[in-house]
Amino acid sequence: IACGTKSRFLFLIIMLTKQQKAEQIKEGKEILKDNRSLIFVDFSGVTMEELKKLRRALREIGAKMKVFKKKLLRIAFKESEMDFNPEQFESQAATVFSDKDISEIAGSVYKFSKSLKKDSSFGILGAYDLLAKLFIDAETVKKIGQLPSKEILLGQLVGMLSMPIKMFMNVLNEKSKQTVEKQ
């Protein structure tokens, strides 16, 4: 879809047949069943080229993005016995979904939002942890997105845990040098 056809794209979504709506509900239920986390983003004001960049970045980490009608997604949540209403979002919402933890996909979405121009209205609306059946507000998702990756955090933890041992070894080394000099 070209940038200039955004209004036609929205019109096409509104004019779905009953069968198309049923297929979208079925696809939504499959996404809810097969994935671990969802992040909802407002993509209004974002060009198609920018959305392609986001989709590529998400594909690299094993996530995908899809636009559902909020009402149909609400029905999929209800039929999957989850108490969440995506119609609470006033703006256009796309769903980023992954079989990974929210912490693993929030970083890519956050970095993308920061790479856009200041006048862009792209934003994180919130997230939903499908295992815990818990909604996570937008501010928390942004904070999670700002955290370093799991590997970096583990490296920092190992460094912190090994530092006292290194310091103790230095003290022992200096003591052994002192005893050698006294002899």
C-alpha positions in Angstrom: 0.0 0.0 0.0 1.5 3.3 -1.0 1.7 6.2 1.5 -1.1 8.1 -0.2 -3.6 5.2 0.0 -3.8 5.1 3.8 -7.5 6.3 3.8 -8.4 3.6 1.3 -6.6 1.0 3.4 -8.7 2.0 6.4 -11.8 1.9 4.4 -11.0 -1.7 3.2 -10.5 -2.8 6.8 -13.9 -1.5 7.8 -15.7 -3.2 4.9 -14.9 -6.8 5.8 -17.3 -9.6 5.0 -18.6 -11.9 7.7 -16.3 -14.6 6.5 -13.3 -12.3 6.5 -14.2 -11.2 10.0 -14.5 -14.8 11.2 -11.1 -15.6 9.6 -9.5 -12.6 11.4 -11.0 -13.8 14.7 -9.7 -17.3 14.1 -6.2 -15.9 13.3 -6.3 -13.7 16.4 -7.2 -16.8 18.5 -4.3 -18.7 17.0 -1.9 -15.8 17.7 -3.1 -15.7 21.3 -2.7 -19.5 21.7 0.7 -19.7 19.9 2.5 -16.7 21.4 3.7 -15.5 24.7 3.5 -11.7 24.5 1.8 -8.9 22.6 2.8 -5.2 22.3 0.2 -2.8 21.0 1.5 0.2 19.0 -0.1 3.3 17.5 1.1 3.4 13.9 -0.8 6.5 12.8 1.4 9.1 11.1 4.1 6.5 10.2 5.0 6.0 6.6 4.9 2.6 5.0 8.7 2.6 4.5 9.1 3.2 8.3 6.7 0.3 9.0 8.7 -1.9 6.7 11.8 -1.1 8.8 10.0 -2.0 12.0 8.7 -5.3 10.5 12.3 -6.1 9.4 13.7 -5.4 12.9 10.9 -7.5 14.4 11.6 -10.4 12.0 15.2 -10.4 13.1 14.2 -11.1 16.7 11.5 -13.6 15.8 8.5 -11.3 16.2 5.8 -10.2 13.8 3.3 -7.3 13.5 -0.2 -7.4 12.3 -3.1 -5.0 12.2 -6.4 -6.3 13.4 -9.7 -4.5 13.9 -9.8 -3.8 17.6 -13.3 -5.2 17.9 -12.4 -8.5 16.2 -9.3 -8.8 18.5 -11.5 -8.2 21.5 -13.7 -11.1 20.4 -10.6 -13.3 20.0 -9.6 -12.4 23.5 -13.0 -13.1 24.8 -13.3 -16.5 23.0 -9.8 -17.4 24.4 -11.1 -16.7 27.9 -8.9 -13.7 28.5 -10.2 -10.5 30.1 -8.7 -7.8 27.9 -10.3 -5.2 25.7 -8.1 -3.7 22.9 -10.9 -1.2 22.1 -9.6 0.9 25.0 -7.0 2.3 22.7 -8.4 5.3 20.9 -5.9 5.4 18.1 -5.1 2.9 15.3 -3.4 -0.1 16.9 -1.1 -2.7 15.5 -0.2 -5.8 17.4 3.4 -7.0 17.7 3.4 -10.6 18.8 6.1 -13.1 19.7 6.7 -16.4 21.4 9.4 -14.7 23.5 9.2 -12.7 26.7 8.1 -9.0 26.5 11.6 -7.9 27.6 13.0 -9.5 24.4 10.8 -7.5 22.0 10.2 -4.3 23.8 13.7 -3.1 23.1 13.3 -3.3 19.4 9.9 -1.5 19.4 11.3 1.2 21.8 14.4 1.7 19.6 12.2 2.1 16.5 10.0 4.7 18.2 13.1 6.7 19.2 14.5 6.5 15.6 11.5 8.3 14.2 11.2 12.0 13.8 9.9 14.0 16.7 6.6 14.9 15.0 5.7 11.2 14.4 2.8 10.0 16.5 4.0 6.4 16.7 3.8 5.2 20.2 3.7 2.2 22.4 0.2 1.7 23.8 0.8 -1.2 26.2 1.5 -4.9 26.2 -0.2 -8.1 27.2 1.6 -11.1 28.8 -0.4 -14.0 27.5 1.1 -16.5 30.0 0.3 -14.4 33.1 -2.9 -13.0 31.4 -1.7 -9.5 32.5 -1.9 -6.1 30.8 1.3 -4.0 31.1 0.9 -0.2 30.7 2.8 1.8 28.1 5.2 3.5 30.6 6.3 0.1 31.9 6.8 -1.3 28.4 9.0 1.7 27.6 11.1 1.2 30.7 11.5 -2.4 29.8 12.5 -1.4 26.3 15.2 0.9 27.7 16.9 -2.0 29.6 20.0 -3.6 28.2 19.7 -7.0 26.6 19.6 -10.1 28.8 23.2 -11.1 27.7 24.5 -7.7 28.8 22.8 -7.8 32.1 24.1 -11.3 32.8 27.6 -10.1 31.9 27.3 -7.2 34.3 26.1 -9.6 37.0 29.1 -11.9 36.5 31.4 -8.8 36.7 29.8 -7.7 39.9 30.0 -11.2 41.5 33.6 -11.8 40.4 34.9 -8.4 41.6 35.1 -9.3 45.3 37.0 -12.5 44.4 39.5 -10.5 42.3 40.0 -8.0 45.1 40.6 -10.8 47.6 43.1 -12.4 45.3 44.9 -9.0 45.0 45.1 -8.7 48.8 46.5 -12.3 49.1 49.0 -11.5 46.3 50.2 -8.4 48.1 50.5 -10.3 51.5 52.5 -13.0 49.8 54.9 -10.4 48.4 55.3 -8.8 51.8 56.1 -12.1 53.4 58.7 -12.9 50.7 60.4 -9.5 51.2 60.6 -10.0 55.0 62.5 -13.3 54.5 
